[in-house]
Amino acid sequence: MSARQIKYLLIPGLIIKGNDTHRISAPELARLYGVDPRDCFIRKDGAPFRRYDGHLIALMPESSGVYEVTLCQTVADLIQREIVMQDRNPFKDRR
């Protein structure tokens, strides 16, 4: 029997819809996206993205309520977006 291939990174978090806020857990994300939890790593709260996870598809809460794996980005895309957003931050220390 071969080892399972990890394909996804579950990123639990909050959903805010109007005045309603609730947390979506990792198991709930797996269920909403219709993926097997055994094919997933879970990102702990506040943990940085790891570059070697770049190939994984990031699954996170969607305020739209649309949970389609085909609409998700890879972790590498999220890292790149995070870098770009930090570069655009006017409050960033620019010493």
MDTraj code that builds the backbone (N, CA, C; nanometers):
import mdtraj as md
import numpy as np

residues = "MET SER ALA ARG GLN ILE LYS TYR LEU LEU ILE PRO GLY LEU ILE ILE LYS GLY ASN ASP THR HIS ARG ILE SER ALA PRO GLU LEU ALA ARG LEU TYR GLY VAL ASP PRO ARG ASP CYS PHE ILE ARG LYS ASP GLY ALA PRO PHE ARG ARG TYR ASP GLY HIS LEU ILE ALA LEU MET PRO GLU SER SER GLY VAL TYR GLU VAL THR LEU CYS GLN THR VAL ALA ASP LEU ILE GLN ARG GLU ILE VAL MET GLN ASP ARG ASN PRO PHE LYS ASP ARG ARG".split()
xyz = np.array([
    [0.0847, -0.1170, 0.0000],
    [0.0000, 0.0000, 0.0000],
    [0.0899, 0.1242, 0.0000],
    [0.0610, 0.2199, -0.0872],
    [0.1435, 0.3402, -0.0965],
    [0.0904, 0.4495, -0.0041],
    [0.1805, 0.5423, 0.0283],
    [0.1422, 0.6549, 0.1149],
    [0.0490, 0.7485, 0.0395],
    [-0.0387, 0.8120, 0.1131],
    [-0.1328, 0.9074, 0.0523],
    [-0.0577, 1.0318, 0.0099],
    [-0.1018, 1.0900, -0.0978],
    [-0.0451, 1.2146, -0.1478],
    [-0.1228, 1.3314, -0.0867],
    [-0.0532, 1.4172, -0.0120],
    [-0.1172, 1.5360, 0.0455],
    [-0.1364, 1.6370, -0.0670],
    [-0.2593, 1.6863, -0.0825],
    [-0.2930, 1.7778, -0.1926],
    [-0.3385, 1.9143, -0.1444],
    [-0.3875, 1.9231, -0.0214],
    [-0.4545, 2.0447, 0.0243],
    [-0.3976, 2.0947, 0.1568],
    [-0.4093, 2.2247, 0.1771],
    [-0.3785, 2.2856, 0.3058],
    [-0.5071, 2.3488, 0.3565],
    [-0.5598, 2.2943, 0.4650],
    [-0.6810, 2.3497, 0.5256],
    [-0.6415, 2.4679, 0.6138],
    [-0.7058, 2.5808, 0.5923],
    [-0.6770, 2.7029, 0.6687],
    [-0.8051, 2.7447, 0.7399],
    [-0.8279, 2.6909, 0.8614],
    [-0.9481, 2.7268, 0.9358],
    [-0.9494, 2.8764, 0.9661],
    [-1.0674, 2.9296, 0.9846],
    [-1.0760, 3.0717, 1.0158],
    [-1.2189, 3.1183, 1.0336],
    [-1.2309, 3.2492, 1.0431],
    [-1.3610, 3.3121, 1.0667],
    [-1.4302, 3.3490, 0.9369],
    [-1.5612, 3.3439, 0.9423],
    [-1.6475, 3.3928, 0.8354],
    [-1.7312, 3.5047, 0.8947],
    [-1.7369, 3.6153, 0.8253],
    [-1.8210, 3.7271, 0.8687],
    [-1.9234, 3.7527, 0.7592],
    [-2.0493, 3.7347, 0.7932],
    [-2.1600, 3.7608, 0.7012],
    [-2.2580, 3.8515, 0.7732],
    [-2.2597, 3.9769, 0.7321],
    [-2.3460, 4.0729, 0.8001],
    [-2.3005, 4.0899, 0.9432],
    [-2.3914, 4.0667, 1.0369],
    [-2.3580, 4.0763, 1.1793],
    [-2.3191, 3.9417, 1.2391],
    [-2.3170, 3.8375, 1.1570],
    [-2.2882, 3.7025, 1.2041],
    [-2.1419, 3.6674, 1.1805],
    [-2.0740, 3.6218, 1.2848],
    [-1.9359, 3.5756, 1.2746],
    [-1.9283, 3.4361, 1.3336],
    [-1.8683, 3.3440, 1.2596],
    [-1.8457, 3.2110, 1.3161],
    [-1.7200, 3.1499, 1.2578],
    [-1.6644, 3.0560, 1.3314],
    [-1.5394, 2.9907, 1.2928],
    [-1.5684, 2.8646, 1.2136],
    [-1.4922, 2.8474, 1.1068],
    [-1.4996, 2.7257, 1.0264],
    [-1.3765, 2.6418, 1.0620],
    [-1.3988, 2.5230, 1.1142],
    [-1.2890, 2.4343, 1.1565],
    [-1.2305, 2.3598, 1.0365],
    [-1.1167, 2.2965, 1.0570],
    [-1.0532, 2.2181, 0.9508],
    [-1.1428, 2.1029, 0.9032],
    [-1.2010, 2.0238, 0.9941],
    [-1.2890, 1.9167, 0.9464],
    [-1.4092, 1.9699, 0.8682],
    [-1.4615, 2.0845, 0.9126],
    [-1.5756, 2.1433, 0.8420],
    [-1.5337, 2.1912, 0.7025],
    [-1.4136, 2.2498, 0.6920],
    [-1.3642, 2.2921, 0.5604],
    [-1.3525, 2.1726, 0.4658],
    [-1.2944, 2.0643, 0.5149],
    [-1.2805, 1.9443, 0.4314],
    [-1.4177, 1.8980, 0.3822],
    [-1.5157, 1.8990, 0.4720],
    [-1.6510, 1.8564, 0.4335],
    [-1.7106, 1.9518, 0.3308],
    [-1.6978, 2.0841, 0.3552],
    [-1.7553, 2.1829, 0.2632],
    [-1.6941, 2.1741, 0.1237],
    [-1.5632, 2.1511, 0.1179],
    [-1.4958, 2.1406, -0.0121],
    [-1.5080, 2.0005, -0.0729],
    [-1.5565, 1.9044, 0.0055],
    [-1.5739, 1.7687, -0.0452],
    [-1.4436, 1.6947, -0.0667],
    [-1.3448, 1.7196, 0.0210],
    [-1.2157, 1.6511, 0.0086],
    [-1.1966, 1.5576, 0.1271],
    [-1.1134, 1.4582, 0.1080],
    [-1.0824, 1.3624, 0.2138],
    [-0.9828, 1.4279, 0.3096],
    [-1.0141, 1.4356, 0.4375],
    [-0.9225, 1.4969, 0.5342],
    [-0.7839, 1.4321, 0.5360],
    [-0.7756, 1.3053, 0.4947],
    [-0.6457, 1.2371, 0.4910],
    [-0.5560, 1.2906, 0.3806],
    [-0.6130, 1.3701, 0.2881],
    [-0.5361, 1.4314, 0.1796],
    [-0.4928, 1.5735, 0.2153],
    [-0.5031, 1.6100, 0.3441],
    [-0.4833, 1.7494, 0.3854],
    [-0.3830, 1.7652, 0.4985],
    [-0.3128, 1.8783, 0.4943],
    [-0.2417, 1.9307, 0.6105],
    [-0.3316, 2.0389, 0.6677],
    [-0.3137, 2.0706, 0.7959],
    [-0.3907, 2.1777, 0.8581],
    [-0.2941, 2.2874, 0.9014],
    [-0.3232, 2.4101, 0.8635],
    [-0.2424, 2.5240, 0.9061],
    [-0.2931, 2.5693, 1.0427],
    [-0.2040, 2.5741, 1.1378],
    [-0.2392, 2.6206, 1.2719],
    [-0.2605, 2.7715, 1.2692],
    [-0.3438, 2.8234, 1.3576],
    [-0.3720, 2.9666, 1.3651],
    [-0.2436, 3.0474, 1.3753],
    [-0.2283, 3.1435, 1.2855],
    [-0.1156, 3.2352, 1.2902],
    [0.0155, 3.1799, 1.2394],
    [0.0189, 3.0539, 1.2029],
    [0.1438, 2.9953, 1.1533],
    [0.1763, 3.0533, 1.0159],
    [0.3039, 3.0783, 0.9900],
    [0.3400, 3.1315, 0.8575],
    [0.3247, 3.0231, 0.7510],
    [0.3068, 3.0678, 0.6275],
    [0.3072, 2.9719, 0.5174],
    [0.4494, 2.9195, 0.5020],
    [0.4606, 2.7933, 0.4667],
    [0.5914, 2.7334, 0.4426],
    [0.6086, 2.7188, 0.2924],
    [0.7199, 2.7656, 0.2428],
    [0.7431, 2.7647, 0.0976],
    [0.7358, 2.6242, 0.0388],
    [0.7772, 2.5233, 0.1155],
    [0.7736, 2.3876, 0.0603],
    [0.6317, 2.3316, 0.0524],
    [0.5329, 2.4045, 0.1032],
    [0.3925, 2.3668, 0.0869],
    [0.3320, 2.4350, -0.0356],
    [0.4131, 2.5026, -0.1153],
    [0.3649, 2.5848, -0.2263],
    [0.2772, 2.5127, -0.3270],
    [0.2979, 2.3839, -0.3449],
    [0.2208, 2.3075, -0.4428],
    [0.0806, 2.2720, -0.3934],
    [0.0589, 2.2836, -0.2629],
    [-0.0712, 2.2470, -0.2073],
    [-0.1787, 2.3489, -0.2438],
    [-0.3004, 2.3031, -0.2564],
    [-0.4143, 2.3914, -0.2822],
    [-0.4685, 2.4377, -0.1475],
    [-0.4775, 2.5697, -0.1301],
    [-0.5219, 2.6287, -0.0035],
    [-0.6745, 2.6318, 0.0015],
    [-0.7296, 2.5695, 0.1035],
    [-0.8748, 2.5666, 0.1240],
    [-0.9064, 2.6460, 0.2495],
    [-0.9816, 2.7550, 0.2333],
    [-1.0141, 2.8404, 0.3471],
    [-1.1599, 2.8817, 0.3432],
    [-1.2095, 2.9353, 0.4537],
    [-1.3493, 2.9776, 0.4590],
    [-1.3816, 3.0805, 0.3510],
    [-1.4993, 3.0696, 0.2937],
    [-1.5451, 3.1600, 0.1883],
    [-1.6741, 3.2284, 0.2322],
    [-1.6701, 3.3606, 0.2432],
    [-1.7908, 3.4329, 0.2834],
    [-1.8999, 3.4234, 0.1773],
    [-1.8605, 3.3922, 0.0532],
    [-1.9581, 3.3772, -0.0547],
    [-2.0417, 3.2503, -0.0385],
    [-1.9872, 3.1551, 0.0389],
    [-2.0560, 3.0275, 0.0554],
    [-2.0291, 2.9295, -0.0574],
    [-1.9439, 2.9682, -0.1522],
    [-1.9081, 2.8818, -0.2649],
    [-1.7791, 2.8081, -0.2296],
    [-1.7876, 2.6777, -0.2177],
    [-1.6729, 2.5957, -0.1806],
    [-1.6390, 2.5020, -0.2959],
    [-1.5631, 2.5530, -0.3904],
    [-1.5217, 2.4779, -0.5091],
    [-1.3698, 2.4714, -0.5126],
    [-1.3142, 2.3528, -0.5083],
    [-1.1685, 2.3366, -0.5118],
    [-1.1106, 2.4008, -0.6373],
    [-1.1824, 2.3945, -0.7474],
    [-1.1303, 2.4477, -0.8739],
    [-1.1131, 2.5996, -0.8709],
    [-1.1747, 2.6690, -0.7756],
    [-1.1625, 2.8143, -0.7643],
    [-1.0507, 2.8562, -0.6690],
    [-0.9834, 2.7610, -0.6065],
    [-0.8839, 2.7909, -0.5031],
    [-0.7449, 2.8125, -0.5624],
    [-0.6628, 2.8839, -0.4866],
    [-0.5252, 2.9112, -0.5250],
    [-0.4310, 2.8138, -0.4552],
    [-0.3088, 2.8054, -0.5081],
    [-0.2072, 2.7263, -0.4398],
    [-0.1477, 2.8095, -0.3269],
    [-0.0796, 2.7435, -0.2364],
    [-0.0121, 2.8137, -0.1275],
    [0.0921, 2.9091, -0.1842],
    [0.1609, 2.8688, -0.2925],
    [0.2608, 2.9565, -0.3555],
    [0.1962, 3.0869, -0.4017],
    [0.0762, 3.0795, -0.4576],
    [0.0046, 3.2005, -0.4997],
    [-0.0282, 3.2887, -0.3797],
    [-0.0691, 3.2269, -0.2684],
    [-0.1010, 3.3034, -0.1475],
    [0.0234, 3.3702, -0.0906],
    [0.1363, 3.2980, -0.0931],
    [0.2618, 3.3567, -0.0454],
    [0.2971, 3.4780, -0.1297],
    [0.2856, 3.4652, -0.2608],
    [0.3177, 3.5766, -0.3503],
    [0.2247, 3.6948, -0.3230],
    [0.0976, 3.6683, -0.3048],
    [0.0014, 3.7755, -0.2766],
    [0.0337, 3.8423, -0.1430],
    [0.0731, 3.7627, -0.0434],
    [0.1093, 3.8169, 0.0876],
    [0.2318, 3.9080, 0.0760],
    [0.3296, 3.8691, -0.0043],
    [0.4501, 3.9502, -0.0254],
    [0.4133, 4.0814, -0.0929],
    [0.3294, 4.0760, -0.1944],
    [0.2871, 4.1965, -0.2663],
    [0.2120, 4.2895, -0.1725],
    [0.1219, 4.2346, -0.0899],
    [0.0448, 4.3182, 0.0024],
    [0.1360, 4.3833, 0.1060],
    [0.2382, 4.3132, 0.1524],
    [0.3323, 4.3717, 0.2482],
    [0.4102, 4.4861, 0.1831],
    [0.4468, 4.4695, 0.0565],
    [0.5198, 4.5735, -0.0152],
    [0.4350, 4.6984, -0.0352],
    [0.3041, 4.6824, -0.0401],
    [0.2131, 4.7958, -0.0597],
    [0.1698, 4.8601, 0.0717],
    [0.2095, 4.8029, 0.1836],
    [0.1676, 4.8517, 0.3148],
    [0.2351, 4.9857, 0.3450],
    [0.1586, 5.0950, 0.3555],
    [0.2190, 5.2260, 0.3809],
    [0.2770, 5.2373, 0.5215],
    [0.2411, 5.1466, 0.6114],
    [0.2904, 5.1511, 0.7492],
    [0.4124, 5.0623, 0.7705],
    [0.4550, 4.9953, 0.6647],
    [0.5702, 4.9052, 0.6744],
    [0.6955, 4.9862, 0.7076],
    [0.7773, 4.9318, 0.7970],
    [0.9037, 4.9960, 0.8346],
    [0.9974, 4.9938, 0.7141],
    [1.0349, 5.1083, 0.6638],
    [1.1176, 5.1161, 0.5439],
    [1.2569, 5.1707, 0.5732],
    [1.3184, 5.1265, 0.6798],
    [1.4532, 5.1720, 0.7140],
    [1.5553, 5.1217, 0.6179],
])
top = md.Topology()
chain = top.add_chain()
for i, resn in enumerate(residues, 1):
    res = top.add_residue(resn, chain, resSeq=i)
    for name in ("N", "CA", "C"):
        top.add_atom(name, md.element.get_by_symbol(name[0]), res)
traj = md.Trajectory(xyz[None], top)
